Amino acid sequence: MLRILDENGNCDEALKPNLRDQQIKQLYELMVLTRTFDDLALKLQREGRIGTYPSSRGQEATQVASACALEDHDWLFPAFRESGAYIAKGWPMEMQYQYWAGDERGSRLPENTRIFTVSIPVGTQVPHAVGFAWAAKLKGDKIAVLVYFGDGATSEGDVHEGMNFAGVFKVPVVLLCQNNQWAISVPRSRQTAAATLAQRAFSYGFEGLQVDGNDVFAVYKATTEALDKARAGKGPTLIECVTYRMGDHTTSDDALRYRMKQELEEWGKRVPIERLRKYMNGIGLWNDDYEKTVYAEAAENVRNAIEKFESVKPPEIRDLFDWTYEQLPPNLKEQYEILARAVEGGN
């Protein structure tokens, strides 16, 4: 396992990626913003202001560091827990809240943003990403594609087929598995007898490596090198980021029914934000005033995003029908007309 920064903030300087002080602070600030966004999302759900929501608490380093490794022309394919990756790549937070409130307009791709939309079905985004990367290779586009999925998705046929295809055609894709130890209530040990998830890559004919997913430097280094390799035409890489889902699977889950409190406490000692803070404090990049400023700015930015999200006018009835087909088929046109008349008539 690649580890550069341990839970006590000790860093292997020989392995640390070449990051300027400002870049290190940016990683920290993005993780804090992600945590703040996540905390407020949970509160909004409990208040009935958004729907079911999947927390990313504890996985901030895996998401933020990997997304920051992307270049502007690369593409990102998320699953459904990647709020930190969205935030790091500039997807408006109000649109994320809008999506989780059930408004599909929150999935509309902002201009100049190279991120695909949320993928709720487990594992289906992997074939999409691999196919996109293959198309880029055929066109001669020097880009890389980064796709996220969880340890549970590795038990799905979609992921197997996607990785097999990626290996055969040597497409420029980086497959990043967020191994957060739980596929809803199924532990990692009940999903595969393999010693690691990373080693599966070798059966598909490409490199796999395991990384400490709570180590922001290790994730950044591994992802950067894998993306560089992909752009150079040297094929795919599977990165297994070993992390932990500190919250429930979603707000409709109760992890206390299947998870031991002691396990949660042990992983709580390894969380990424505090780990990087200890390192920054040791090299003079952190102090109490800086901390207060970072958290205050994050809270203000998230509050502003919530205000924007809740000020958006409700979608039109037509929006339910207009975003699936280029031309509305007759049966859906008829359904739309019936629904529109019912709404207009108050029925």
ChimeraX attribute file (.defattr): number of C-alpha atoms within 10 A of each C-alpha:
attribute: neighborCount
match mode: 1-to-1
recipient: residues
	/A:1	14
	/A:2	17
	/A:3	19
	/A:4	22
	/A:5	24
	/A:6	18
	/A:7	18
	/A:8	14
	/A:9	19
	/A:10	14
	/A:11	17
	/A:12	12
	/A:13	10
	/A:14	7
	/A:15	14
	/A:16	15
	/A:17	15
	/A:18	11
	/A:19	12
	/A:20	9
	/A:21	12
	/A:22	10
	/A:23	12
	/A:24	16
	/A:25	18
	/A:26	15
	/A:27	22
	/A:28	25
	/A:29	20
	/A:30	24
	/A:31	30
	/A:32	22
	/A:33	25
	/A:34	28
	/A:35	24
	/A:36	20
	/A:37	27
	/A:38	20
	/A:39	14
	/A:40	16
	/A:41	24
	/A:42	20
	/A:43	12
	/A:44	17
	/A:45	16
	/A:46	14
	/A:47	10
	/A:48	11
	/A:49	15
	/A:50	19
	/A:51	20
	/A:52	17
	/A:53	22
	/A:54	21
	/A:55	24
	/A:56	26
	/A:57	24
	/A:58	23
	/A:59	30
	/A:60	30
	/A:61	33
	/A:62	34
	/A:63	31
	/A:64	28
	/A:65	29
	/A:66	27
	/A:67	24
	/A:68	19
	/A:69	20
	/A:70	21
	/A:71	14
	/A:72	12
	/A:73	13
	/A:74	20
	/A:75	22
	/A:76	22
	/A:77	25
	/A:78	25
	/A:79	22
	/A:80	19
	/A:81	24
	/A:82	24
	/A:83	26
	/A:84	29
	/A:85	27
	/A:86	22
	/A:87	20
	/A:88	21
	/A:89	18
	/A:90	14
	/A:91	21
	/A:92	15
	/A:93	23
	/A:94	21
	/A:95	22
	/A:96	24
	/A:97	25
	/A:98	24
	/A:99	19
	/A:100	19
	/A:101	20
	/A:102	12
	/A:103	17
	/A:104	17
	/A:105	15
	/A:106	22
	/A:107	17
	/A:108	11
	/A:109	14
	/A:110	13
	/A:111	7
	/A:112	9
	/A:113	16
	/A:114	18
	/A:115	21
	/A:116	18
	/A:117	18
	/A:118	18
	/A:119	17
	/A:120	12
	/A:121	10
	/A:122	18
	/A:123	24
	/A:124	18
	/A:125	24
	/A:126	29
	/A:127	20
	/A:128	16
	/A:129	27
	/A:130	31
	/A:131	17
	/A:132	19
	/A:133	28
	/A:134	21
	/A:135	14
	/A:136	17
	/A:137	19
	/A:138	10
	/A:139	9
	/A:140	9
	/A:141	15
	/A:142	15
	/A:143	22
	/A:144	29
	/A:145	27
	/A:146	29
	/A:147	22
	/A:148	27
	/A:149	26
	/A:150	22
	/A:151	24
	/A:152	23
	/A:153	23
	/A:154	21
	/A:155	15
	/A:156	13
	/A:157	12
	/A:158	18
	/A:159	21
	/A:160	19
	/A:161	15
	/A:162	20
	/A:163	28
	/A:164	19
	/A:165	17
	/A:166	28
	/A:167	23
	/A:168	13
	/A:169	13
	/A:170	22
	/A:171	29
	/A:172	34
	/A:173	35
	/A:174	29
	/A:175	28
	/A:176	26
	/A:177	25
	/A:178	25
	/A:179	28
	/A:180	22
	/A:181	19
	/A:182	21
	/A:183	19
	/A:184	15
	/A:185	17
	/A:186	13
	/A:187	16
	/A:188	17
	/A:189	11
	/A:190	9
	/A:191	17
	/A:192	14
	/A:193	9
	/A:194	10
	/A:195	9
	/A:196	16
	/A:197	23
	/A:198	21
	/A:199	18
	/A:200	19
	/A:201	21
	/A:202	14
	/A:203	12
	/A:204	18
	/A:205	17
	/A:206	20
	/A:207	18
	/A:208	23
	/A:209	19
	/A:210	22
	/A:211	24
	/A:212	23
	/A:213	34
	/A:214	30
	/A:215	30
	/A:216	28
	/A:217	29
	/A:218	27
	/A:219	31
	/A:220	27
	/A:221	21
	/A:222	21
	/A:223	27
	/A:224	21
	/A:225	12
	/A:226	27
	/A:227	26
	/A:228	18
	/A:229	18
	/A:230	24
	/A:231	20
	/A:232	13
	/A:233	16
	/A:234	16
	/A:235	23
	/A:236	33
	/A:237	32
	/A:238	25
	/A:239	27
	/A:240	28
	/A:241	31
	/A:242	23
	/A:243	25
	/A:244	23
	/A:245	21
	/A:246	19
	/A:247	17
	/A:248	20
	/A:249	19
	/A:250	16
	/A:251	16
	/A:252	11
	/A:253	14
	/A:254	14
	/A:255	19
	/A:256	12
	/A:257	8
	/A:258	11
	/A:259	15
	/A:260	10
	/A:261	10
	/A:262	9
	/A:263	11
	/A:264	15
	/A:265	11
	/A:266	10
	/A:267	15
	/A:268	14
	/A:269	12
	/A:270	19
	/A:271	22
	/A:272	27
	/A:273	23
	/A:274	17
	/A:275	22
	/A:276	29
	/A:277	18
	/A:278	18
	/A:279	19
	/A:280	18
	/A:281	13
	/A:282	12
	/A:283	9
	/A:284	9
	/A:285	15
	/A:286	16
	/A:287	11
	/A:288	9
	/A:289	8
	/A:290	11
	/A:291	14
	/A:292	11
	/A:293	11
	/A:294	17
	/A:295	16
	/A:296	13
	/A:297	15
	/A:298	21
	/A:299	18
	/A:300	13
	/A:301	17
	/A:302	20
	/A:303	17
	/A:304	13
	/A:305	20
	/A:306	21
	/A:307	12
	/A:308	15
	/A:309	20
	/A:310	14
	/A:311	10
	/A:312	10
	/A:313	7
	/A:314	9
	/A:315	11
	/A:316	8
	/A:317	12
	/A:318	13
	/A:319	12
	/A:320	12
	/A:321	16
	/A:322	14
	/A:323	12
	/A:324	9
	/A:325	9
	/A:326	7
	/A:327	10
	/A:328	14
	/A:329	10
	/A:330	9
	/A:331	8
	/A:332	13
	/A:333	15
	/A:334	12
	/A:335	11
	/A:336	18
	/A:337	12
	/A:338	11
	/A:339	15
	/A:340	14
	/A:341	11
	/A:342	11
	/A:343	11
	/A:344	8
	/A:345	8
	/A:346	7
	/A:347	7
